[in-house]
């Protein structure tokens, strides 16, 4: 039996697509189609059935998914040589996706670690995508940092903490001073932060409960862009307090607590479980963990949310 079929089966069941599985395993789609045909002959089952433009796993495929994943994980561990991590000779490029406001802090943390202990390592920091592109599963990224827990069982995650949303505006804006009530909040022009261009968020839901409605005039793809606009235009925006503190302090913006409670914004680091036993990847996770915790725990003297 060709045990390489297990690796292909694992990729097909995770991706649910011949093309995506081929991309993940660095094969051509025709080669992956031929491999799927061999898997079908070996199992006596169709495994994946085309339904319109997508492929649906059969009941037998669903039964095999967890066992196949575990077999591939164990086989990989058996066939991977045990080596001590030597950072001074490590040569590797890591790719990390994260919120735009985290890029400066992570860039400082990671480049400092590279310069001091791992000169052969390189880091690529990428912006968050506008949708789920499954880059972790396909091996295109090493870590992804966001506010949502992964839905795929093969993706591991660590919850590092949470941040609260605050209102930010220019010091000259009417909402920069005085009591901030829900009624005053809706008198301003608002800008949302959304990679997908959404003009509605949790603040609108909370205002609706109070029978209030705000005017949202724009949706911008990043918090930095929204804060830059708030610094030069008579608009307000809402961003995570501690994650975005360097941005709003640099721009001279005022940050104020919202006049109602909202769920805190979680900070979650995710990676594929194939890297659980990878010492170099564990080093990367430790650097990112320390950098993000420093952001969440930072107390900036003389800078207050009022």
NUKE-349519 format. One record per atom (N, C-alpha, C): residue in three letters; atom name; x, z, y. Coordinates in steps of 0.05 Angstrom, whole numbers, plus 5000, padded with zeros to 4 digits. Layout:
r_a_X_Z_Y
ALA_CA_X_Z_Y
...
This chain:
r_a_X_Z_Y
UNK_N_5017_5000_4976
UNK_CA_5000_5000_5000
UNK_C_5017_5000_5025
UNK_N_5010_4984_5045
UNK_CA_5024_4983_5070
UNK_C_5014_5005_5088
UNK_N_5030_5026_5092
UNK_CA_5021_5049_5108
UNK_C_5020_5042_5138
UNK_N_5032_5019_5145
UNK_CA_5029_5010_5173
UNK_C_5000_5005_5180
UNK_N_4983_5000_5160
UNK_CA_4955_4996_5165
UNK_C_4942_5021_5177
UNK_N_4953_5044_5170
UNK_CA_4942_5069_5182
UNK_C_4946_5070_5212
UNK_N_4970_5062_5220
UNK_CA_4975_5062_5249
UNK_C_4956_5042_5264
UNK_N_4953_5019_5252
UNK_CA_4935_4999_5264
UNK_C_4906_5009_5264
UNK_N_4898_5022_5241
UNK_CA_4870_5032_5240
UNK_C_4866_5054_5261
UNK_N_4886_5071_5265
UNK_CA_4884_5092_5285
UNK_C_4880_5080_5312
UNK_N_4896_5060_5319
UNK_CA_4893_5047_5345
UNK_C_4866_5033_5348
UNK_N_4857_5019_5328
UNK_CA_4831_5006_5329
UNK_C_4808_5025_5333
UNK_N_4809_5048_5319
UNK_CA_4787_5068_5321
UNK_C_4788_5082_5348
UNK_N_4812_5086_5359
UNK_CA_4813_5099_5386
UNK_C_4804_5079_5408
UNK_N_4813_5054_5405
UNK_CA_4807_5035_5427
UNK_C_4780_5022_5424
UNK_N_4771_5018_5399
UNK_CA_4746_5004_5395
UNK_C_4747_4975_5404
UNK_N_4771_4964_5404
UNK_CA_4775_4937_5414
UNK_C_4800_4925_5401
UNK_N_4798_4901_5391
UNK_CA_4822_4888_5379
UNK_C_4843_4883_5400
UNK_N_4834_4873_5424
UNK_CA_4853_4867_5445
UNK_C_4867_4892_5455
UNK_N_4852_4914_5459
UNK_CA_4864_4939_5469
UNK_C_4883_4951_5449
UNK_N_4876_4950_5423
UNK_CA_4893_4960_5402
UNK_C_4919_4943_5400
UNK_N_4916_4917_5403
UNK_CA_4939_4899_5403
UNK_C_4958_4906_5426
UNK_N_4947_4911_5450
UNK_CA_4963_4918_5473
UNK_C_4977_4944_5468
UNK_N_4964_4963_5457
UNK_CA_4976_4989_5452
UNK_C_4999_4987_5432
UNK_N_4997_4970_5412
UNK_CA_5017_4968_5391
UNK_C_5037_4945_5396
UNK_N_5034_4932_5420
UNK_CA_5052_4911_5428
UNK_C_5050_4887_5408
UNK_N_5026_4880_5401
UNK_CA_5021_4858_5383
UNK_C_5004_4837_5398
UNK_N_5002_4813_5387
UNK_CA_4984_4793_5398
UNK_C_4956_4799_5387
UNK_N_4935_4791_5401
UNK_CA_4908_4795_5391
UNK_C_4904_4781_5364
UNK_N_4914_4756_5359
UNK_CA_4910_4744_5333
UNK_C_4923_4760_5311
UNK_N_4947_4772_5316
UNK_CA_4960_4788_5296
UNK_C_4944_4813_5290
UNK_N_4932_4825_5310
UNK_CA_4915_4849_5306
UNK_C_4890_4841_5290
UNK_N_4879_4818_5296
UNK_CA_4855_4809_5281
UNK_C_4862_4806_5252
UNK_N_4885_4795_5246
UNK_CA_4893_4792_5218
UNK_C_4897_4819_5205
UNK_N_4908_4838_5220
UNK_CA_4911_4865_5210
UNK_C_4884_4878_5204
UNK_N_4865_4874_5222
UNK_CA_4838_4885_5218
UNK_C_4826_4873_5192
UNK_N_4831_4848_5187
UNK_CA_4821_4835_5163
UNK_C_4833_4849_5138
UNK_N_4859_4855_5139
UNK_CA_4872_4869_5117
UNK_C_4860_4897_5113
UNK_N_4855_4911_5135
UNK_CA_4843_4937_5133
UNK_C_4815_4936_5121
UNK_N_4800_4916_5128
UNK_CA_4773_4912_5116
UNK_C_4775_4908_5086
UNK_N_4795_4892_5077
UNK_CA_4798_4887_5049
UNK_C_4807_4913_5034
UNK_N_4824_4928_5047
UNK_CA_4835_4952_5035
UNK_C_4813_4974_5032
UNK_N_4796_4976_5052
UNK_CA_4776_4997_5053
UNK_C_4749_4989_5041
UNK_N_4745_4962_5039
UNK_CA_4719_4952_5030
UNK_C_4697_4957_5050
UNK_N_4705_4959_5076
UNK_CA_4685_4965_5097
UNK_C_4693_4948_5122
UNK_N_4673_4941_5138
UNK_CA_4677_4924_5161
UNK_C_4693_4939_5183
UNK_N_4692_4966_5183
UNK_CA_4706_4983_5202
UNK_C_4695_4980_5231
UNK_N_4698_4956_5242
UNK_CA_4687_4951_5269
UNK_C_4669_4926_5268
UNK_N_4645_4929_5280
UNK_CA_4626_4907_5280
UNK_C_4621_4899_5309
UNK_N_4622_4873_5315
UNK_CA_4618_4864_5342
UNK_C_4588_4866_5349
UNK_N_4583_4879_5372
UNK_CA_4556_4881_5383
UNK_C_4557_4872_5412
UNK_N_4550_4847_5417
UNK_CA_4553_4835_5444
UNK_C_4582_4832_5450
UNK_N_4591_4844_5473
UNK_CA_4619_4842_5481
UNK_C_4636_4865_5472
UNK_N_4624_4884_5458
UNK_CA_4639_4907_5448
UNK_C_4639_4907_5418
UNK_N_4655_4926_5407
UNK_CA_4656_4930_5378
UNK_C_4649_4958_5372
UNK_N_4631_4961_5352
UNK_CA_4620_4988_5345
UNK_C_4632_4996_5317
UNK_N_4642_5021_5315
UNK_CA_4652_5030_5289
UNK_C_4629_5034_5270
UNK_N_4635_5028_5245
UNK_CA_4615_5033_5224
UNK_C_4614_5063_5217
UNK_N_4594_5072_5202
UNK_CA_4594_5100_5193
UNK_C_4619_5108_5178
UNK_N_4629_5090_5161
UNK_CA_4653_5095_5146
UNK_C_4677_5099_5165
UNK_N_4679_5082_5185
UNK_CA_4700_5084_5205
UNK_C_4700_5111_5219
UNK_N_4676_5120_5226
UNK_CA_4673_5146_5239
UNK_C_4682_5169_5221
UNK_N_4677_5166_5195
UNK_CA_4686_5186_5176
UNK_C_4717_5186_5174
UNK_N_4729_5163_5177
UNK_CA_4758_5161_5174
UNK_C_4774_5168_5199
UNK_N_4760_5169_5222
UNK_CA_4775_5171_5247
UNK_C_4793_5196_5249
UNK_N_4781_5219_5245
UNK_CA_4797_5244_5248
UNK_C_4820_5245_5227
UNK_N_4813_5238_5202
UNK_CA_4833_5239_5181
UNK_C_4856_5219_5187
UNK_N_4849_5196_5196
UNK_CA_4870_5176_5202
UNK_C_4888_5185_5224
UNK_N_4876_5197_5245
UNK_CA_4892_5207_5268
UNK_C_4911_5228_5258
UNK_N_4902_5246_5241
UNK_CA_4919_5268_5231
UNK_C_4941_5257_5213
UNK_N_4935_5238_5196
UNK_CA_4955_5226_5179
UNK_C_4977_5212_5195
UNK_N_4969_5198_5216
UNK_CA_4989_5184_5233
UNK_C_5006_5204_5248
UNK_N_4994_5226_5258
UNK_CA_5009_5246_5271
UNK_C_5030_5259_5253
UNK_N_5021_5266_5229
UNK_CA_5040_5279_5210
UNK_C_5062_5259_5201
UNK_N_5055_5234_5196
UNK_CA_5075_5215_5189
UNK_C_5095_5211_5211
UNK_N_5086_5210_5236
UNK_CA_5104_5207_5258
UNK_C_5123_5231_5260
UNK_N_5112_5255_5256
UNK_CA_5129_5279_5256
UNK_C_5151_5278_5234
UNK_N_5143_5269_5210
UNK_CA_5161_5268_5188
UNK_C_5184_5248_5193
UNK_N_5177_5226_5206
UNK_CA_5197_5204_5209
UNK_C_5211_5205_5236
UNK_N_5206_5226_5252
UNK_CA_5220_5230_5277
UNK_C_5243_5249_5273
UNK_N_5268_5241_5279
UNK_CA_5290_5259_5275
UNK_C_5289_5283_5294
UNK_N_5296_5306_5284
UNK_CA_5297_5330_5300
UNK_C_5323_5330_5317
UNK_N_5320_5330_5343
UNK_CA_5343_5330_5360
UNK_C_5340_5351_5382
UNK_N_5362_5363_5389
UNK_CA_5362_5382_5411
UNK_C_5360_5365_5437
UNK_N_5344_5375_5456
UNK_CA_5341_5361_5481
UNK_C_5366_5366_5498
UNK_N_5379_5344_5505
UNK_CA_5402_5346_5523
UNK_C_5395_5331_5549
UNK_N_5387_5346_5568
UNK_CA_5377_5335_5593
UNK_C_5399_5319_5608
UNK_N_5424_5328_5605
UNK_CA_5445_5314_5619
UNK_C_5451_5286_5609
UNK_N_5442_5280_5585
UNK_CA_5446_5253_5574
UNK_C_5419_5238_5569
UNK_N_5397_5251_5575
UNK_CA_5371_5239_5571
UNK_C_5367_5215_5589
UNK_N_5359_5192_5578
UNK_CA_5352_5168_5594
UNK_C_5324_5160_5587
UNK_N_5306_5164_5606
UNK_CA_5278_5158_5600
UNK_C_5263_5155_5627
UNK_N_5242_5139_5627
UNK_CA_5225_5135_5650
UNK_C_5198_5146_5644
UNK_N_5189_5165_5660
UNK_CA_5162_5177_5657
UNK_C_5143_5166_5678
UNK_N_5118_5162_5670
UNK_CA_5098_5153_5689
UNK_C_5076_5174_5691
UNK_N_5069_5181_5716
UNK_CA_5050_5202_5721
UNK_C_5029_5192_5741
UNK_N_5004_5194_5734
UNK_CA_4982_5188_5752
UNK_C_4971_5214_5764
UNK_N_4965_5213_5790
UNK_CA_4955_5238_5802
UNK_C_4941_5232_5828
UNK_N_4927_5252_5838
UNK_CA_4913_5252_5864
UNK_C_4934_5247_5886
UNK_N_4927_5230_5906
UNK_CA_4946_5223_5926
UNK_C_4958_5247_5941
UNK_N_4942_5268_5945
UNK_CA_4952_5291_5960
UNK_C_4973_5306_5944
UNK_N_4975_5302_5918
UNK_CA_4995_5316_5902
UNK_C_5022_5301_5901
UNK_N_5022_5276_5910
UNK_CA_5046_5260_5907
UNK_C_5070_5273_5921
UNK_N_5068_5282_5946
UNK_CA_5092_5293_5959
UNK_C_5103_5317_5945
UNK_N_5086_5336_5937
UNK_CA_5095_5360_5923
UNK_C_5108_5353_5896
UNK_N_5095_5336_5881
UNK_CA_5106_5329_5855
UNK_C_5132_5313_5858
UNK_N_5133_5295_5878
UNK_CA_5157_5280_5882
UNK_C_5181_5298_5888
UNK_N_5176_5318_5904
UNK_CA_5198_5337_5910
UNK_C_5206_5353_5885
UNK_N_5186_5363_5871
UNK_CA_5192_5379_5847
UNK_C_5207_5362_5826
UNK_N_5198_5338_5820
UNK_CA_5209_5322_5799
UNK_C_5237_5311_5807
UNK_N_5239_5301_5831
UNK_CA_5265_5290_5839
UNK_C_5286_5312_5841
UNK_N_5278_5337_5849
UNK_CA_5297_5359_5849
UNK_C_5307_5366_5821
UNK_N_5288_5366_5802
UNK_CA_5295_5371_5774
UNK_C_5313_5350_5763
UNK_N_5307_5324_5770
UNK_CA_5324_5302_5760
UNK_C_5352_5304_5771
UNK_N_5354_5309_5797
UNK_CA_5381_5310_5810
UNK_C_5398_5333_5799
UNK_N_5385_5356_5792
UNK_CA_5400_5379_5784
UNK_C_5405_5381_5754
UNK_N_5387_5369_5737
UNK_CA_5390_5373_5708
UNK_C_5388_5348_5691
UNK_N_5374_5327_5701
UNK_CA_5369_5304_5684
UNK_C_5374_5278_5700
UNK_N_5399_5271_5705
UNK_CA_5405_5249_5723
UNK_C_5397_5222_5711
UNK_N_5392_5220_5685
UNK_CA_5385_5195_5673
UNK_C_5355_5190_5672
UNK_N_5339_5208_5682
UNK_CA_5310_5206_5682
UNK_C_5300_5192_5707
UNK_N_5279_5176_5704
UNK_CA_5266_5164_5727
UNK_C_5236_5169_5726
UNK_N_5224_5172_5749
UNK_CA_5195_5179_5751
UNK_C_5180_5157_5766
UNK_N_5157_5150_5755
UNK_CA_5138_5132_5769
UNK_C_5113_5148_5775
UNK_N_5107_5152_5800
UNK_CA_5082_5165_5808
UNK_C_5062_5144_5817
UNK_N_5039_5143_5803
UNK_CA_5019_5123_5808
UNK_C_4994_5136_5818
UNK_N_4979_5122_5835
UNK_CA_4953_5131_5845
UNK_C_4933_5132_5822
UNK_N_4912_5148_5826
UNK_CA_4891_5149_5806
UNK_C_4876_5122_5806
UNK_N_4868_5113_5782
UNK_CA_4853_5088_5781
UNK_C_4824_5092_5789
UNK_N_4810_5070_5795
UNK_CA_4782_5073_5804
UNK_C_4763_5077_5780
UNK_N_4773_5074_5756
UNK_CA_4757_5079_5732
UNK_C_4774_5088_5709
UNK_N_4761_5093_5686
UNK_CA_4776_5101_5662
UNK_C_4789_5077_5650
UNK_N_4816_5077_5652
UNK_CA_4831_5054_5641
UNK_C_4845_5061_5615
UNK_N_4841_5085_5605
UNK_CA_4852_5093_5579
UNK_C_4882_5089_5577
UNK_N_4897_5093_5599
UNK_CA_4926_5089_5599
UNK_C_4940_5109_5582
UNK_N_4930_5134_5580
UNK_CA_4943_5154_5564
UNK_C_4942_5146_5534
UNK_N_4919_5137_5525
UNK_CA_4916_5129_5497
UNK_C_4933_5104_5491
UNK_N_4937_5087_5510
UNK_CA_4952_5062_5505
UNK_C_4982_5066_5510
UNK_N_4990_5090_5518
UNK_CA_5018_5095_5523
UNK_C_5029_5084_5549
UNK_N_5012_5077_5568
UNK_CA_5021_5066_5593
UNK_C_5028_5088_5613
UNK_N_5017_5112_5609
UNK_CA_5024_5135_5626
UNK_C_5030_5159_5608
UNK_N_5047_5176_5619
UNK_CA_5055_5200_5604
UNK_C_5037_5224_5611
UNK_N_5030_5226_5636
UNK_CA_5013_5249_5645
UNK_C_4992_5238_5665
UNK_N_4969_5249_5665
UNK_CA_4949_5244_5685
UNK_C_4938_5270_5696
UNK_N_4936_5272_5722
UNK_CA_4928_5297_5735
UNK_C_4903_5291_5751
UNK_N_4882_5306_5745
UNK_CA_4857_5301_5759
UNK_C_4839_5325_5757
UNK_N_4813_5321_5762
UNK_CA_4794_5343_5762
UNK_C_4774_5343_5739
UNK_N_4778_5325_5720
UNK_CA_4759_5323_5698
UNK_C_4773_5327_5671
UNK_N_4761_5342_5654
UNK_CA_4772_5346_5627
UNK_C_4769_5320_5611
UNK_N_4789_5313_5594
UNK_CA_4787_5288_5579
UNK_C_4764_5289_5559
UNK_N_4751_5266_5554
UNK_CA_4730_5264_5535
UNK_C_4739_5256_5507
UNK_N_4763_5244_5506
UNK_CA_4773_5234_5480
UNK_C_4788_5256_5466
UNK_N_4783_5260_5440
UNK_CA_4794_5282_5425
UNK_C_4825_5280_5422
UNK_N_4836_5256_5424
UNK_CA_4865_5253_5421
UNK_C_4880_5260_5446
UNK_N_4866_5266_5468
UNK_CA_4879_5273_5493
UNK_C_4879_5303_5496
UNK_N_4903_5314_5499
UNK_CA_4905_5343_5504
UNK_C_4904_5348_5534
UNK_N_4897_5373_5542
UNK_CA_4894_5379_5570
UNK_C_4901_5408_5575
UNK_N_4910_5414_5599
UNK_CA_4916_5441_5607
UNK_C_4904_5446_5635
UNK_N_4887_5466_5637
UNK_CA_4875_5473_5662
UNK_C_4893_5492_5678
UNK_N_4903_5483_5700
UNK_CA_4923_5498_5715
UNK_C_4912_5515_5737
UNK_N_4887_5511_5745
UNK_CA_4875_5526_5766
UNK_C_4853_5510_5779
UNK_N_4845_5520_5803
UNK_CA_4823_5506_5817
UNK_C_4827_5510_5847
UNK_N_4815_5493_5862
UNK_CA_4817_5493_5891
UNK_C_4789_5490_5903
UNK_N_4785_5500_5927
UNK_CA_4758_5497_5939
UNK_C_4758_5475_5960
UNK_N_4736_5463_5964
UNK_CA_4733_5443_5985
UNK_C_4730_5457_6012
UNK_N_4743_5446_6033
UNK_CA_4740_5456_6060
UNK_C_4734_5432_6078
UNK_N_4721_5437_6100
UNK_CA_4716_5417_6120
UNK_C_4740_5415_6138
UNK_N_4750_5390_6144
UNK_CA_4772_5387_6163
UNK_C_4763_5368_6185
UNK_N_4773_5374_6209
UNK_CA_4766_5357_6232
UNK_C_4787_5362_6254
UNK_N_4787_5345_6274
UNK_CA_4806_5348_6296
UNK_C_4799_5374_6311
UNK_N_4820_5385_6324
UNK_CA_4815_5410_6340
UNK_C_4796_5406_6363
UNK_N_4793_5381_6371
UNK_CA_4774_5375_6394
UNK_C_4746_5369_6384
UNK_N_4741_5368_6358
UNK_CA_4715_5362_6348
UNK_C_4696_5386_6352
UNK_N_4670_5381_6358
UNK_CA_4652_5404_6363
UNK_C_4650_5423_6340
UNK_N_4654_5414_6315
UNK_CA_4653_5433_6292
UNK_C_4678_5449_6288
UNK_N_4698_5445_6305
UNK_CA_4723_5460_6302
UNK_C_4720_5488_6311
UNK_N_4701_5494_6327
UNK_CA_4696_5521_6337
UNK_C_4668_5530_6333
UNK_N_4663_5556_6334
UNK_CA_4637_5567_6332
UNK_C_4627_5571_6303
UNK_N_4604_5583_6300
UNK_CA_4592_5586_6274
UNK_C_4586_5559_6261
UNK_N_4593_5557_6236
UNK_CA_4587_5532_6222
UNK_C_4565_5536_6202
UNK_N_4541_5528_6210
UNK_CA_4517_5530_6193
UNK_C_4511_5503_6180
UNK_N_4495_5503_6159
UNK_CA_4487_5477_6147
UNK_C_4474_5459_6168
UNK_N_4459_5471_6186
UNK_CA_4446_5455_6207
UNK_C_4466_5442_6226
UNK_N_4487_5456_6233
UNK_CA_4508_5444_6250
UNK_C_4524_5423_6234
UNK_N_4528_5428_6209
UNK_CA_4544_5410_6192
UNK_C_4532_5382_6192
UNK_N_4506_5380_6191
UNK_CA_4493_5353_6189
UNK_C_4492_5339_6216
UNK_N_4501_5352_6238
UNK_CA_4501_5338_6264
UNK_C_4525_5320_6267
UNK_N_4545_5323_6249
UNK_CA_4570_5307_6251
UNK_C_4569_5282_6234
UNK_N_4586_5263_6241
UNK_CA_4590_5239_6224
UNK_C_4610_5246_6203
UNK_N_4604_5240_6177
UNK_CA_4621_5248_6155
UNK_C_4634_5224_6142
UNK_N_4657_5229_6130
UNK_CA_4672_5209_6113
UNK_C_4676_5222_6086
UNK_N_4669_5208_6065
UNK_CA_4674_5218_6038
UNK_C_4700_5207_6027
UNK_N_4710_5221_6007
UNK_CA_4735_5212_5993
UNK_C_4726_5204_5965
UNK_N_4729_5178_5959
UNK_CA_4720_5168_5933
UNK_C_4736_5143_5925
UNK_N_4749_5144_5902
UNK_CA_4763_5120_5893
UNK_C_4743_5097_5886
UNK_N_4718_5105_5880
UNK_CA_4698_5085_5873
UNK_C_4680_5077_5897
UNK_N_4686_5088_5920
UNK_CA_4671_5081_5944
UNK_C_4644_5095_5946
UNK_N_4641_5118_5933
UNK_CA_4615_5132_5933
UNK_C_4610_5145_5960
UNK_N_4586_5142_5970
UNK_CA_4579_5154_5996
UNK_C_4563_5180_5992
UNK_N_4560_5189_5967
UNK_CA_4545_5213_5961
UNK_C_4561_5230_5943
UNK_N_4562_5257_5949
UNK_CA_4577_5275_5932
UNK_C_4563_5302_5930
UNK_N_4577_5322_5921
UNK_CA_4564_5348_5916
UNK_C_4554_5361_5941
UNK_N_4566_5355_5964
UNK_CA_4557_5366_5989
UNK_C_4529_5356_5995
UNK_N_4524_5330_5990
UNK_CA_4497_5319_5995
UNK_C_4476_5332_5976
UNK_N_4484_5338_5951
UNK_CA_4466_5351_5933
UNK_C_4458_5379_5943
UNK_N_4478_5393_5954
UNK_CA_4473_5420_5964
UNK_C_4456_5419_5989
UNK_N_4461_5400_6006
UNK_CA_4445_5398_6030
UNK_C_4416_5390_6023
UNK_N_4412_5374_6003
UNK_CA_4385_5366_5995
UNK_C_4370_5390_5986
UNK_N_4383_5409_5973
UNK_CA_4369_5434_5965
UNK_C_4360_5450_5989
UNK_N_4374_5446_6012
UNK_CA_4366_5459_6036
UNK_C_4348_5442_6054
UNK_N_4340_5419_6043
UNK_CA_4323_5400_6057
UNK_C_4336_5389_6082
UNK_N_4362_5384_6079
UNK_CA_4378_5373_6100
UNK_C_4392_5348_6090
UNK_N_4400_5331_6109
UNK_CA_4414_5306_6102
UNK_C_4435_5300_6123
UNK_N_4459_5294_6114
UNK_CA_4480_5287_6133
UNK_C_4483_5257_6135
UNK_N_4498_5248_6156
UNK_CA_4503_5220_6160
UNK_C_4532_5214_6150
UNK_N_4534_5198_6129
UNK_CA_4560_5190_6119
UNK_C_4565_5161_6128
UNK_N_4586_5157_6144
UNK_CA_4591_5131_6155
UNK_C_4611_5115_6140
UNK_N_4627_5127_6122
UNK_CA_4647_5112_6108
UNK_C_4656_5128_6083
UNK_N_4666_5113_6064
UNK_CA_4679_5124_6040
UNK_C_4707_5113_6039
UNK_N_4727_5130_6037
UNK_CA_4755_5122_6036
UNK_C_4767_5129_6009
UNK_N_4787_5114_6000
UNK_CA_4797_5118_5973
UNK_C_4815_5142_5969
UNK_N_4825_5154_5990
UNK_CA_4844_5176_5987
UNK_C_4839_5197_6008
UNK_N_4846_5222_6002
UNK_CA_4843_5244_6021
UNK_C_4861_5240_6045
UNK_N_4885_5228_6041
UNK_CA_4904_5224_6063
UNK_C_4892_5205_6083
UNK_N_4879_5183_6073
UNK_CA_4866_5164_6091
UNK_C_4843_5177_6106
UNK_N_4827_5194_6093
UNK_CA_4805_5207_6106
UNK_C_4815_5226_6127
UNK_N_4836_5241_6122
UNK_CA_4847_5260_6142
UNK_C_4859_5245_6165
UNK_N_4873_5223_6160
UNK_CA_4884_5207_6182
UNK_C_4861_5198_6201
UNK_N_4839_5189_6189
UNK_CA_4816_5180_6205
UNK_C_4805_5203_6221
UNK_N_4802_5227_6208
UNK_CA_4791_5250_6222
UNK_C_4809_5259_6245
UNK_N_4835_5253_6244
UNK_CA_4854_5261_6265
UNK_C_4851_5243_6290
UNK_N_4840_5219_6286
UNK_CA_4839_5200_6308
UNK_C_4810_5192_6316
UNK_N_4790_5200_6300
UNK_CA_4763_5193_6306
UNK_C_4745_5217_6305
UNK_N_4722_5217_6318
UNK_CA_4704_5240_6318
UNK_C_4688_5242_6292
UNK_N_4702_5245_6270
UNK_CA_4689_5247_6244
UNK_C_4700_5272_6229
UNK_N_4686_5281_6209
UNK_CA_4696_5303_6192
UNK_C_4697_5293_6163
UNK_N_4713_5307_6148
UNK_CA_4715_5301_6119
UNK_C_4719_5327_6104
UNK_N_4716_5326_6078
UNK_CA_4720_5350_6062
UNK_C_4741_5344_6040
UNK_N_4760_5362_6038
UNK_CA_4783_5358_6019
UNK_C_4789_5385_6006
UNK_N_4803_5384_5982
UNK_CA_4812_5409_5970
UNK_C_4832_5424_5988
UNK_N_4827_5449_5992
UNK_CA_4842_5465_6012
UNK_C_4872_5465_6008
UNK_N_4881_5476_5985
UNK_CA_4909_5481_5982
UNK_C_4924_5456_5974
UNK_N_4911_5438_5959
UNK_CA_4924_5413_5952
UNK_C_4929_5396_5976
UNK_N_4911_5396_5995
UNK_CA_4913_5379_6019
UNK_C_4924_5394_6044
UNK_N_4931_5420_6040
UNK_CA_4940_5435_6064
UNK_C_4964_5422_6078
UNK_N_4984_5411_6064
UNK_CA_5006_5398_6080
UNK_C_4996_5375_6097
UNK_N_4976_5361_6087
UNK_CA_4965_5338_6103
UNK_C_4951_5347_6127
UNK_N_4932_5366_6124
UNK_CA_4917_5373_6148
UNK_C_4933_5390_6168
UNK_N_4953_5405_6159
UNK_CA_4970_5419_6178
UNK_C_4988_5399_6193
UNK_N_4999_5379_6179
UNK_CA_5016_5360_6192
UNK_C_5001_5344_6214
UNK_N_4976_5339_6209
UNK_CA_4960_5323_6228
UNK_C_4947_5340_6250
UNK_N_4951_5367_6248
UNK_CA_4939_5385_6268
UNK_C_4910_5388_6266
UNK_N_4899_5383_6242
UNK_CA_4870_5386_6238
UNK_C_4862_5415_6234
UNK_N_4837_5421_6240
UNK_CA_4826_5448_6234
UNK_C_4812_5446_6208
UNK_N_4815_5467_6191
UNK_CA_4802_5469_6165
UNK_C_4783_5493_6166
UNK_N_4758_5488_6157
UNK_CA_4738_5509_6159
UNK_C_4723_5511_6132
UNK_N_4716_5535_6123
UNK_CA_4700_5537_6099
UNK_C_4673_5524_6102
UNK_N_4663_5511_6082
UNK_CA_4637_5500_6083
UNK_C_4616_5523_6084
UNK_N_4593_5518_6096
UNK_CA_4574_5540_6100
UNK_C_4556_5545_6076
UNK_N_4566_5538_6052
UNK_CA_4552_5544_6027
UNK_C_4572_5543_6004
UNK_N_4565_5554_5982
UNK_CA_4583_5554_5959
UNK_C_4581_5528_5943
UNK_N_4604_5518_5935
UNK_CA_4605_5495_5918
UNK_C_4624_5501_5895
UNK_N_4620_5489_5871
UNK_CA_4639_5494_5850
UNK_C_4668_5487_5858
UNK_N_4687_5503_5850
UNK_CA_4715_5497_5856
UNK_C_4723_5471_5842
UNK_N_4743_5458_5853
UNK_CA_4754_5433_5842
UNK_C_4776_5440_5823
UNK_N_4773_5434_5797
UNK_CA_4794_5441_5777
UNK_C_4818_5423_5780
UNK_N_4841_5433_5771
UNK_CA_4865_5417_5770
UNK_C_4874_5416_5740
UNK_N_4872_5392_5728
UNK_CA_4876_5389_5699
UNK_C_4898_5369_5694
UNK_N_4917_5376_5677
UNK_CA_4938_5358_5668
UNK_C_4932_5349_5640
UNK_N_4932_5323_5635
UNK_CA_4925_5312_5609
UNK_C_4948_5294_5598
UNK_N_4950_5293_5572
UNK_CA_4970_5276_5559
UNK_C_4960_5270_5530
UNK_N_4972_5250_5518
UNK_CA_4964_5243_5491
UNK_C_4978_5262_5471
UNK_N_4964_5269_5450
UNK_CA_4974_5289_5431
UNK_C_4999_5278_5416
UNK_N_5003_5252_5417
UNK_CA_5027_5242_5404
UNK_C_5053_5254_5416
UNK_N_5051_5265_5440
UNK_CA_5074_5276_5453
UNK_C_5076_5306_5450
UNK_N_5059_5318_5434
UNK_CA_5059_5347_5432
UNK_C_5087_5357_5422
UNK_N_5099_5343_5404
UNK_CA_5125_5352_5393
UNK_C_5149_5339_5406
UNK_N_5145_5325_5428
UNK_CA_5166_5310_5442
UNK_C_5179_5329_5462
UNK_N_5204_5337_5457
UNK_CA_5218_5357_5474
UNK_C_5221_5347_5503
UNK_N_5227_5321_5506
UNK_CA_5231_5311_5533
UNK_C_5204_5311_5548
UNK_N_5183_5304_5534
UNK_CA_5156_5304_5547
UNK_C_5148_5333_5554
UNK_N_5155_5352_5537
UNK_CA_5149_5380_5542
UNK_C_5164_5389_5567
UNK_N_5189_5379_5571
UNK_CA_5204_5385_5596
UNK_C_5189_5374_5620
UNK_N_5179_5350_5618
UNK_CA_5164_5338_5640
UNK_C_5140_5355_5647
UNK_N_5125_5362_5626
UNK_CA_5101_5378_5630
UNK_C_5108_5405_5644
UNK_N_5130_5417_5636
UNK_CA_5138_5442_5648
UNK_C_5144_5439_5678
UNK_N_5158_5417_5685
UNK_CA_5164_5412_5714
UNK_C_5138_5408_5730
UNK_N_5120_5392_5719
UNK_CA_5095_5386_5733
UNK_C_5079_5412_5735
UNK_N_5078_5428_5714
UNK_CA_5063_5453_5714
UNK_C_5073_5471_5736
UNK_N_5100_5474_5738
UNK_CA_5111_5492_5758
UNK_C_5106_5481_5786
UNK_N_5108_5455_5790
UNK_CA_5103_5444_5816
UNK_C_5074_5447_5825
UNK_N_5055_5443_5807
UNK_CA_5027_5445_5814
UNK_C_5019_5474_5819
UNK_N_5029_5492_5803
UNK_CA_5023_5521_5808
UNK_C_5034_5530_5834
UNK_N_5057_5520_5842
UNK_CA_5068_5527_5868
UNK_C_5049_5517_5891
UNK_N_5038_5493_5887
UNK_CA_5018_5483_5907
UNK_C_4994_5501_5908
UNK_N_4983_5509_5885
UNK_CA_4959_5525_5885
UNK_C_4964_5554_5895
UNK_N_4988_5564_5892
UNK_CA_4994_5591_5899
UNK_C_5007_5594_5927
UNK_N_5012_5571_5940
UNK_CA_5026_5572_5965
UNK_C_5010_5586_5986
UNK_N_5023_5602_6001
UNK_CA_5011_5616_6024
UNK_C_5028_5608_6048
UNK_N_5016_5592_6067
UNK_CA_5031_5582_6090
UNK_C_5026_5602_6113
UNK_N_5048_5614_6122
UNK_CA_5046_5634_6144
UNK_C_5036_5621_6169
UNK_N_5017_5634_6181
UNK_CA_5006_5625_6207
UNK_C_4986_5602_6205
UNK_N_4980_5593_6181
UNK_CA_4961_5571_6178
UNK_C_4937_5583_6164
UNK_N_4914_5583_6177
UNK_CA_4890_5596_6165
UNK_C_4867_5577_6165
UNK_N_4849_5581_6147
UNK_CA_4824_5567_6147
UNK_C_4804_5585_6162
UNK_N_4793_5574_6183
UNK_CA_4776_5591_6201
UNK_C_4747_5582_6201
